[in-house]
């Protein structure tokens, strides 16, 4: 299969980078990665659908080879997707998102419910609730912590070389084989101005959390009308959310998402099915073949 071709699309106050896998006459399928990740992270899954769909695998603004500088809100990410769809003339796209990418694609699908043909959300309905999130006093604490995070300097010292980047990826994602570690370390870093390497995401992309609004996301979910598949990593709490809460300041998560809370969120979608995979938050790293199989079966059944 030919290598994907890199494309660039101009959007307001940014330029988006993406990978076009060809097959232009086929139904479009757009992939969006998660926060502090990059499009190439989803390449093995995206590539698997390139013979059936016109696949576009896109770097969110501030990530990968898309331009940096912000602003970084969900509304801006969604607006970028709107520009991409319009600029490339994508009709009835299948939308595939991981984590933050799922928030973006599902918000798009709820804002323009007649456009997407199907929606796949991998680890897209989390994170678990934080302490006091449903109470006014708790929401004030969460809001204050988000604003305090804006005042902190998120810039970290550069890494010495690719070996350091590779080691950090290995520790964070022990399921990746050597070839993927090498590939992601090389594609996911760039030279720092002062020497060494930095990741290809703007440290300020985490500013989106200051405007995190679960009620708005859930309102969008309730407006989604296309067939939707949600894939949850069964080990995400122990391997992702719980360690995250331990190393970052701010209100802690109440604990793993309860079945009743997960069912409530899933119930907001008009037409949804849910699958749990024995994987962490990065399901496409731990179980790419299973993500591909579930997605392929879902699209076969729902799109024909």
C-alpha positions in Angstrom: 0.0 0.0 0.0 1.4 3.4 -0.9 2.6 5.6 1.9 0.1 8.4 2.9 0.7 11.8 1.5 1.1 14.8 3.9 -1.4 17.6 3.4 -1.9 21.0 4.9 -5.2 22.9 5.4 -5.4 26.5 6.4 -7.8 27.2 9.3 -8.4 30.4 11.3 -5.2 31.2 13.2 -3.6 27.9 12.5 -2.6 25.5 9.7 -3.6 21.9 10.1 -1.3 19.0 9.0 -2.8 15.6 8.1 -2.1 12.4 6.2 -4.1 11.5 3.1 -4.2 7.8 2.4 -5.6 8.2 -1.1 -8.7 6.4 -2.5 -10.2 9.8 -3.2 -13.5 8.5 -4.7 -14.4 6.5 -1.6 -16.4 7.6 1.4 -14.3 9.8 3.7 -13.1 8.6 7.1 -11.4 11.2 9.4 -9.2 10.2 12.4 -8.4 12.5 15.3 -5.9 11.7 18.0 -5.9 12.6 21.7 -4.3 15.4 23.7 -0.5 15.5 23.6 -0.5 12.9 20.9 -0.2 13.1 17.1 -1.9 11.7 14.1 0.8 9.1 13.4 -0.1 7.4 16.7 -3.3 6.2 14.9 -1.5 5.2 11.7 -1.8 1.4 12.0 -5.6 1.7 12.5 -6.1 4.4 9.8 -4.1 2.4 7.3 -6.3 -0.7 7.8 -9.3 1.3 6.3 -7.5 2.9 3.4 -8.7 0.4 0.8 -12.4 0.9 1.8 -12.4 4.6 2.7 -10.7 7.9 1.8 -8.8 8.1 5.0 -7.6 11.4 6.5 -5.5 11.2 9.7 -5.1 14.7 11.1 -3.0 16.5 13.7 -5.0 18.7 16.0 -3.9 22.3 16.2 -0.8 22.6 18.5 0.1 18.9 17.8 2.3 17.0 15.4 3.1 19.1 12.3 0.1 21.4 12.7 1.0 25.0 13.7 1.3 26.0 17.4 0.3 29.1 19.3 -3.3 28.4 20.3 -5.9 29.1 21.3 -6.7 25.6 22.5 -10.3 25.1 23.3 -12.7 22.3 22.2 -14.6 25.0 20.2 -11.4 25.8 18.2 -10.7 22.1 17.6 -14.2 21.6 16.4 -14.0 24.7 14.2 -10.8 23.2 12.7 -12.7 20.0 11.8 -15.4 22.1 10.3 -12.9 23.8 8.1 -11.3 20.5 7.1 -14.6 19.0 6.1 -15.6 22.0 4.1 -12.2 22.6 2.4 -11.8 19.0 1.3 -15.5 18.7 0.4 -16.0 15.6 2.7 -19.5 14.2 2.3 -21.0 11.9 5.0 -17.7 11.2 6.7 -17.1 8.5 9.2 -15.5 10.1 12.3 -13.0 8.2 14.4 -11.6 9.8 17.6 -9.4 8.8 20.5 -9.8 10.6 23.8 -9.8 14.3 23.1 -10.3 13.4 19.4 -13.5 11.8 20.4 -14.7 14.9 22.3 -14.0 16.9 19.1 -15.7 14.4 16.7 -18.7 13.8 19.0 -19.2 17.6 19.5 -19.0 18.0 15.7 -21.6 15.2 15.3 -23.9 16.8 17.8 -23.6 20.3 16.2 -24.2 19.0 12.7 -26.1 15.8 13.3 -27.1 15.3 9.6 -23.5 15.1 8.3 -21.6 12.2 9.9 -22.4 8.7 8.6 -21.0 7.1 11.8 -19.0 7.9 14.9 -16.4 5.8 16.6 -15.2 7.0 20.1 -12.2 5.2 21.6 -11.9 6.1 25.3 -14.0 9.1 24.5 -16.6 9.4 27.3 -14.2 9.7 30.2 -12.5 10.8 32.4 -14.2 9.6 35.6 -15.9 12.4 37.7 -13.7 14.4 40.0 -14.4 14.9 43.6 -17.5 17.2 44.1 -18.0 17.6 40.3 -21.8 17.4 40.6 -22.0 20.0 43.4 -21.6 23.8 43.0 -18.9 24.0 45.7 -17.0 21.2 44.0 -17.2 22.8 40.6 -15.8 26.0 42.1 -12.8 24.1 43.4 -12.3 22.4 40.0 -12.6 25.8 38.2 -10.0 27.4 40.5 -7.6 24.5 40.0 -7.9 24.9 36.2 -7.2 28.7 36.4 -4.2 28.0 38.7 -2.9 25.6 36.2 -2.9 28.4 33.6 -0.6 30.3 35.8 2.0 27.5 36.0 4.8 27.2 33.4 4.1 24.0 31.5 7.4 24.1 29.6 9.8 21.2 30.4 13.5 20.9 29.7 14.3 19.3 26.3 15.3 15.7 26.0 18.9 14.9 25.2 18.2 12.6 22.2 15.9 10.0 20.6 17.0 7.4 23.1 15.5 9.4 26.0 12.3 10.0 24.0 12.1 6.3 23.2 12.6 5.4 26.9 9.8 7.7 28.0 7.5 6.2 25.5 8.4 2.7 26.7 7.7 3.5 30.3 4.4 5.1 29.5 3.3 2.5 26.9 5.1 -0.8 27.8 3.0 -2.7 25.2 4.6 -1.0 22.2 7.2 -3.1 20.3 10.6 -1.8 19.4 9.7 -0.7 15.8 6.7 1.4 17.0 8.8 2.9 19.8 11.4 4.0 17.2 8.8 5.3 14.8 6.9 7.3 17.4 10.0 8.7 19.0 11.2 9.9 15.6 7.9 11.3 14.3 6.8 12.7 17.6 9.8 14.9 18.4 11.5 18.0 16.9 14.7 19.8 17.6 14.5 22.3 20.5 15.9 25.8 20.0 18.3 25.3 22.8 19.4 21.9 21.7 18.0 18.4 22.3 14.5 17.4 21.4 11.0 18.3 22.5 7.7 16.6 21.8 5.7 17.8 18.8 2.9 19.3 20.9 2.7 22.7 22.4 3.0 22.5 26.2 0.1 25.0 26.4 -2.4 22.6 24.7 -3.5 21.7 28.2 -5.2 25.1 28.5 -8.3 23.5 27.1 -9.0 22.1 30.6 -9.7 25.6 31.9 -12.9 25.6 29.8 -13.8 21.9 30.3 -17.6 21.8 30.3 -19.0 18.3 30.7 -22.6 19.5 30.4 -21.9 21.1 27.0 -20.3 17.9 25.8 -23.2 15.8 27.1 -25.7 18.2 25.4 -23.8 17.6 22.1 -23.9 13.8 22.7 -27.7 13.9 23.1 -28.0 15.5 19.7 -25.9 12.9 17.9 -28.1 10.9 15.5 -25.6 8.8 13.5 -24.7 5.2 14.6 -22.1 5.4 17.4 -19.6 2.9 18.8 -17.9 3.6 22.1 -14.8 1.5 22.9 -13.5 1.6 26.5 -10.2 0.4 27.8 -10.9 -1.9 30.7 -7.6 -1.1 32.3 -7.6 2.7 31.7 -8.3 3.6 35.4 -5.3 1.7 36.8 -2.9 2.5 34.0 -4.0 6.1 33.1 -6.4 8.1 35.2 -5.3 7.0 38.6 -1.6 7.7 37.9 -2.5 11.0 36.3 -4.3 12.1 39.5 -1.3 11.1 41.5 1.2 13.4 39.7 -0.9 16.4 38.8 -2.2 18.9 41.3 -5.9 19.7 41.5 -9.1 17.9 42.6 -8.8 14.1 42.5 -11.0 11.7 40.6 -13.6 10.1 42.8 -12.4 6.6 41.6 -13.0 4.5 38.5 -16.1 5.3 36.6 -19.0 3.4 38.0 -21.2 1.2 35.7 -24.2 3.5 36.4 -22.2 6.6 35.4 -20.9 5.0 32.2 -24.5 3.8 31.4 -25.8 7.3 32.0 -23.3 8.8 29.6 -23.9 6.1 27.0 -27.6 6.6 27.3 -27.3 10.2 26.0 -26.6 8.9 22.5 -29.6 8.0 20.3 -28.0 4.9 18.7 -24.9 3.5 20.5 -23.1 0.3 21.2 -20.4 -0.2 23.7 -17.4 -2.5 23.8 -14.8 -3.0 26.6 -11.3 -4.0 25.5 -8.6 -5.4 27.9 -6.3 -2.4 27.4 -5.3 0.9 28.9 -6.4 4.4 27.8 -4.2 4.0 24.7 -6.3 1.2 23.3 -4.9 1.5 19.8 -1.4 1.0 21.3 -2.3 -2.0 23.4 -4.9 -3.8 21.1 -4.7 -2.3 17.6 -6.0 -5.4 15.9 -9.0 -5.5 18.2 -9.8 -1.9 17.6 -9.6 -2.5 13.8 -11.8 -5.6 14.1 -14.5 -3.9 16.2 -14.5 -0.9 13.9 -14.7 -3.0 10.8 -17.5 -5.1 12.1 -19.4 -2.0 13.3 -19.1 -0.3 9.9 -20.0 -3.4 8.0 -23.2 -3.8 10.0 -24.2 -0.1 10.1 -23.1 1.2 6.8 -23.3 -2.0 4.7 
